[in-house]
Amino acid sequence: MRIFLDTADPIEIRRAADAGLIDGVTTNPSLLAQVAKEREPSDIFKEICQTVEGPVSAEVVALDAEGMIEQGEKLYEIADNIVIKVPLTEEGLVACRALTNAGIPVNVTLCFSPTQAHLAAKAGATFISPFIGRIDDISGDGMDLIAQIRQIYDNYDIETEILAASIRHPQHMVQSLMIGADCATIPPKVLYQLLRHPLTDKGLEGFMNDWKSLGRDL
Ligand code: E4P
């Protein structure tokens, strides 16, 4: 499964990319607002696209299809690995179809139901982003949605990739892997939670102490 980092922070992206842990990046307007300060969003996207080779999702902020298409085309000029993110609205799907027809990959975001995911695929989405954590937040079951979309896409040989999003903890990741999501986007904090294990730390500490007591060099 491909792992994308869900952040617009160039420092976090560099750190994860240097360790070879990520295959791409997803951003959204909220994540950009957290890091942009004085910087132009286009400069941030450019830096991110130079840091990772894989897909980098950049979201439009227009609400009408014409505006989304215009912004999407402009964003796509930044780099070949930009993917245009559009919201799962009627206007967003019109923009998705137009951008896809122009050869521009689209990530349809803010997906909360299997029928939305089906329609996004019909509009030609390259990625569909179901938001697991936000469904759990309102007492739903986000993982059920991933499983439903997986089954629907498999039933009809739909090629749109399921990008599990709004991942809040390692169990979301384990379940996404088990269900067979194509990719997952995770915040830096969760990425390092996936990596660490207290028994690894404890085991390493024991090895180091025993080695020190031997008093030799390798
Ligand atoms: C996905 O592309 C979104 O940026 C993200 O996963 C949203 O996560 P949140 O619900 O934690 O904000």
Boltz pocket constraint, residues with backbone or C-beta under 6 A from the ligand:
constraints:
  - pocket:
      binder: B
      contacts: [[A, 6], [A, 26], [A, 27], [A, 28], [A, 109], [A, 129], [A, 131], [A, 133], [A, 134], [A, 164], [A, 165], [A, 166], [A, 167], [A, 185]]
      max_distance: 6.0
